[in-house]
Amino acid sequence: MSRTAIAIAAGITALAAGTASSWAATPLSVRDSWRIGNAGTSFCSAQSLTVDKALTGMFDSGYAITCRDAALSVGKLYKLRDSKGASARIASDRDDRATSCGAAHRDNVPNLGPVDIVDCKLKGAEVGYRAYRAKRGTMIYAAQGLAGYDSALQLGLRSLIADQQVKGDISIATTGIGDPAAFARVQAGTLAPDKALEEAYRRNNAGSYAEAAEFFAAASSGSRDAPLSRSEALVNEALQKSNLGRFAEADSLFAKAAEAVGSDPIVARRLRNYRTIHDLNQGNFKAALTELDKPLPKAVIELENSNGKPEISALLQVFVVKGGLEAGHDRSA
């Protein structure tokens, strides 16, 4: 490479680095959006609000806190001129979303100092909702949203006060959020169906069956793009209920799944297999073996016969433990 080419390449690299550095140093107050934190299990950002009941003057600004894969915002950030009614407008926005708010208490939050904190419950769910308020000079800064996203609330508030991006980890909290299953229901409602499905299986693998059931339900949103059919969602949700020992609920969900399964060979076999596990969960070993002997729906058999062979293997092995290995059976459709 010639010296001229090397010089040009070096110049381009320096220009790019300078541009990135310049953007990072740009005050948040002149940006429409910015990232909250710089690491963690979730990617969250602040998106400028152009219309909001709390914003009334040219010196007021607000942001919606959105996280990757979330269809809805999980909170808000405010920077308001400390004028008459400013705090009341922030509280009014909070009251639109939350209830059962306790009295504000002042506490020292790491890297924030003394701030006023209000803990509430999200309307319609046993889920924590938290609000922070701090006064700096002539401005009031506030962050409020789902308590499970507390790290995003705090980092967003710190960045807003500093008028620059503050480094830190974003994670979704699993404690202090109220009822975990209720929080899972709310969280699932913010996710796209395919992401809800991923989270459903992750919670299932972690043994969080109540939460997994909520994500499976959300994954079958009924939209054309949903990655999970209603019957498959019902089958998975039923298994979660069974694993929790809520057998009557599981029976009801399995019955609904049976009505909706149609000719889907994969869901039909999953229904049979999960019902078998449901019987084992209740200690009904004979019922489990009887379940495996039941034929698949006629529509499924006809479809597979027309294809020449089953779409998936019908072989299933069940090992029933009752004072040792009591039975092992192969069952095919």
C-alpha positions in Angstrom: 0.0 0.0 0.0 1.4 3.4 -0.9 2.1 6.1 1.7 -0.8 8.2 0.2 -3.3 5.3 0.6 -2.1 4.7 4.2 -2.5 8.4 5.0 -6.0 8.4 3.6 -7.0 5.3 5.6 -5.6 6.8 8.8 -7.5 10.0 8.2 -10.8 8.1 7.7 -10.2 6.1 10.8 -9.4 9.2 12.8 -12.5 11.0 11.4 -14.7 8.1 12.3 -13.3 7.9 15.8 -13.6 11.7 16.2 -17.3 11.5 15.1 -18.1 8.7 17.5 -16.3 10.6 20.3 -18.1 13.8 19.5 -21.5 12.0 19.5 -20.8 10.4 22.9 -20.0 13.9 24.3 -23.2 15.4 22.9 -25.5 16.5 25.8 -28.6 14.4 26.2 -30.7 17.5 26.3 -30.2 18.0 22.5 -30.8 14.3 21.6 -34.1 12.6 20.7 -32.9 9.3 22.1 -30.0 7.8 24.0 -29.0 4.5 25.5 -29.5 3.9 29.2 -26.4 2.2 30.7 -23.9 0.3 28.6 -24.1 -3.3 29.7 -26.3 -5.9 31.3 -28.9 -8.5 30.3 -31.3 -6.0 28.8 -30.8 -3.1 26.3 -32.8 -0.1 27.2 -33.0 3.4 25.8 -34.8 6.7 26.4 -37.0 8.0 23.6 -38.1 11.7 23.6 -41.8 12.4 24.3 -43.3 15.1 22.2 -46.7 15.0 23.8 -47.3 14.3 27.5 -49.5 15.8 30.1 -46.6 16.5 32.4 -44.8 18.7 29.8 -46.2 22.2 29.6 -43.3 24.5 28.8 -40.2 24.9 26.6 -37.9 24.0 29.4 -39.7 20.7 30.1 -38.6 17.4 28.6 -39.7 13.8 29.0 -38.6 10.4 27.8 -40.2 7.0 27.5 -38.0 4.1 28.7 -38.1 1.3 26.2 -36.2 -2.0 26.3 -35.2 -4.2 23.5 -37.9 -6.6 22.3 -40.5 -4.7 24.4 -43.6 -3.4 22.5 -44.5 -1.0 25.3 -42.5 1.4 27.4 -41.6 0.2 30.9 -41.3 3.7 32.5 -40.7 7.4 32.0 -38.1 10.1 32.7 -38.9 13.7 33.3 -36.9 16.9 33.5 -39.2 19.9 34.5 -38.6 23.5 35.4 -39.4 23.8 39.1 -42.6 25.8 38.7 -46.0 25.7 40.3 -47.6 22.4 39.7 -44.6 20.6 38.2 -44.5 17.9 40.9 -48.3 17.5 40.7 -48.1 16.9 37.0 -45.6 14.1 37.5 -47.7 12.6 40.2 -50.8 12.8 38.0 -49.0 10.7 35.3 -48.0 8.2 38.0 -51.6 8.0 39.2 -52.8 7.1 35.7 -50.7 3.9 35.9 -50.4 3.0 39.5 -52.4 2.7 42.7 -51.9 2.1 46.4 -49.0 4.5 46.5 -47.4 5.0 49.9 -46.1 8.3 51.3 -42.9 9.6 49.7 -39.8 8.8 51.7 -36.3 10.2 51.3 -33.4 7.9 50.9 -29.8 8.0 49.7 -29.6 6.0 46.4 -26.0 5.1 45.3 -24.6 7.6 42.8 -27.8 9.7 43.1 -27.7 11.0 46.6 -30.9 11.9 48.5 -34.0 11.4 46.4 -37.7 11.1 47.2 -39.1 7.6 46.6 -42.7 6.5 46.2 -43.7 2.8 46.0 -47.0 1.8 44.4 -48.7 -1.1 42.7 -49.4 -1.2 39.0 -53.1 -0.8 38.3 -54.8 -4.2 37.8 -51.9 -6.3 38.9 -49.9 -7.2 42.1 -46.8 -5.7 40.5 -44.5 -3.1 42.0 -44.3 0.4 40.5 -41.7 2.8 41.7 -41.1 6.6 41.4 -38.0 8.6 42.0 -37.9 12.4 42.3 -34.9 14.7 42.8 -34.5 18.5 42.8 -31.3 20.0 41.4 -31.1 23.8 41.3 -34.2 25.1 39.4 -35.0 21.7 37.9 -37.0 18.7 39.0 -35.9 15.3 37.8 -38.1 12.2 38.0 -38.1 8.5 36.9 -41.1 6.2 37.4 -42.1 2.8 36.0 -42.2 -0.9 36.7 -40.1 -1.8 39.8 -38.7 -4.8 38.0 -36.8 -2.3 35.7 -35.4 -0.4 38.7 -31.9 -0.4 37.3 -33.1 1.3 34.1 -35.0 3.9 36.2 -32.0 4.7 38.4 -29.5 4.8 35.5 -31.9 6.9 33.4 -32.3 9.4 36.2 -28.6 9.6 36.8 -28.0 10.2 33.1 -30.7 12.8 32.9 -29.2 14.8 35.8 -25.7 14.5 34.4 -26.9 15.4 30.9 -24.7 12.6 29.5 -24.8 8.9 29.3 -23.8 7.2 32.6 -22.3 3.7 32.4 -23.9 0.8 34.2 -25.6 -2.5 34.0 -29.3 -3.0 33.1 -31.0 -6.1 34.4 -34.6 -7.1 35.1 -35.0 -7.6 38.9 -36.6 -10.8 40.3 -37.1 -9.4 43.8 -39.1 -6.6 45.2 -41.5 -6.7 42.3 -44.6 -8.0 44.0 -46.1 -11.2 42.7 -43.6 -12.8 40.3 -46.3 -14.4 38.2 -48.2 -11.2 38.0 -45.0 -9.4 37.0 -44.4 -12.0 34.3 -47.9 -11.4 33.0 -47.2 -7.7 32.7 -43.7 -8.2 31.3 -45.1 -10.8 28.7 -47.5 -8.1 27.6 -44.7 -5.8 26.6 -42.9 -8.5 24.4 -43.4 -9.4 20.8 -44.9 -13.0 20.6 -41.6 -14.6 19.4 -39.7 -13.1 22.3 -42.4 -14.1 24.7 -42.0 -17.7 23.5 -38.3 -17.6 24.1 -38.8 -16.3 27.6 -41.5 -18.9 28.2 -39.1 -21.8 27.5 -36.3 -20.1 29.5 -38.6 -19.8 32.6 -39.8 -23.4 32.1 -36.2 -24.6 32.1 -35.4 -22.6 35.2 -38.4 -24.3 37.0 -40.4 -21.0 37.2 -43.6 -22.7 36.0 -46.1 -20.0 37.0 -44.1 -17.4 35.1 -43.6 -19.7 32.1 -47.4 -20.2 31.9 -47.9 -16.4 31.5 -45.3 -16.2 28.7 -46.8 -19.2 26.9 -50.2 -17.5 27.0 -48.7 -14.2 25.6 -46.9 -16.1 22.8 -50.3 -17.2 21.3 -51.5 -13.6 21.0 -53.9 -14.6 18.2 -52.0 -12.5 15.7 -51.1 -14.0 12.3 -47.4 -13.7 13.2 -47.7 -15.5 16.5 -45.0 -18.2 16.6 -47.2 -20.4 18.7 -50.7 -21.7 17.8 -53.4 -21.5 20.4 -53.5 -25.2 20.9 -49.7 -25.4 21.5 -49.9 -22.5 23.9 -52.7 -24.2 25.9 -50.8 -27.5 26.0 -47.6 -25.8 27.4 -49.6 -23.7 29.8 -51.4 -26.8 31.1 -48.1 -28.6 31.7 -46.9 -25.6 33.8 -50.0 -25.7 35.9 -49.6 -29.4 36.4 -46.0 -29.0 37.5 -47.2 -26.5 40.1 -49.7 -29.0 41.4 -52.7 -27.1 40.1 -54.2 -30.2 38.5 -57.8 -28.9 38.1 -56.6 -25.9 36.1 -54.4 -28.2 34.0 -57.3 -30.5 33.3 -59.3 -27.6 32.0 -56.5 -26.3 29.8 -55.7 -29.8 28.4 -59.4 -30.2 27.5 -59.4 -26.8 25.6 -56.2 -27.8 23.8 -57.8 -31.1 22.7 -60.7 -29.2 21.1 -58.3 -26.9 19.3 -55.5 -29.3 18.2 -57.0 -30.1 14.8 -54.7 -32.1 12.5 -51.4 -30.8 13.8 -49.4 -34.0 14.4 -46.7 -32.3 16.6 -49.2 -30.7 19.0 -51.3 -33.8 19.0 -48.4 -35.9 20.2 -47.3 -33.2 22.6 -50.8 -33.1 24.1 -50.6 -36.9 24.7 -47.1 -36.8 26.1 -47.9 -33.8 28.4 -51.1 -35.5 29.6 -48.9 -38.5 30.5 -46.6 -36.3 32.5 -49.7 -34.7 34.1 -50.7 -38.2 35.3 -47.3 -38.9 36.6 -47.3 -35.6 38.5 -50.4 -36.9 40.3 -48.9 -40.3 41.0 -51.4 -42.0 38.6 -49.0 -44.4 37.0 -51.6 -46.7 35.4 -53.4 -43.6 34.0 -50.2 -42.5 32.5 -49.8 -45.8 30.6 -53.4 -45.7 29.6 -52.9 -42.2 28.2 -50.1 -43.5 26.0 -52.3 -46.2 24.6 -54.9 -43.7 23.4 -55.0 -43.3 19.6 -54.2 -40.0 18.0 -57.1 -38.0 16.5 -58.4 -39.4 13.2 -57.5 -36.2 11.4 -53.9 -36.5 12.4 -53.6 -40.2 11.3 -55.3 -39.4 8.0 -52.9 -36.5 7.4 -49.8 -38.6 8.2 -51.1 -41.5 6.0 -51.4 -39.1 3.1 -47.8 -38.0 3.6 -46.6 -41.6 3.6 -45.0 -41.5 7.1 -45.3 -39.6 10.4 -44.0 -36.0 10.4 -42.1 -36.9 13.6 -41.2 -40.1 15.4 -44.1 -41.5 17.4 -41.8 -43.5 19.6 -42.1 -42.6 23.3 -40.5 -44.2 26.3 -42.0 -43.7 29.8 -40.2 -44.8 32.9 -42.5 -44.9 35.9 -40.7 -44.8 39.3 -42.6 -46.3 42.2 -40.4 -48.0 44.6 -37.8 -48.5 41.9 -38.1 -48.9 38.1 -41.6 -50.3 37.8 -42.4 -50.1 34.1 -40.8 -49.1 30.8 -42.9 -49.1 27.6 -42.6 -48.1 24.0 -45.7 -46.6 22.5 -46.3 -45.6 18.9 -49.3 -44.1 17.2 
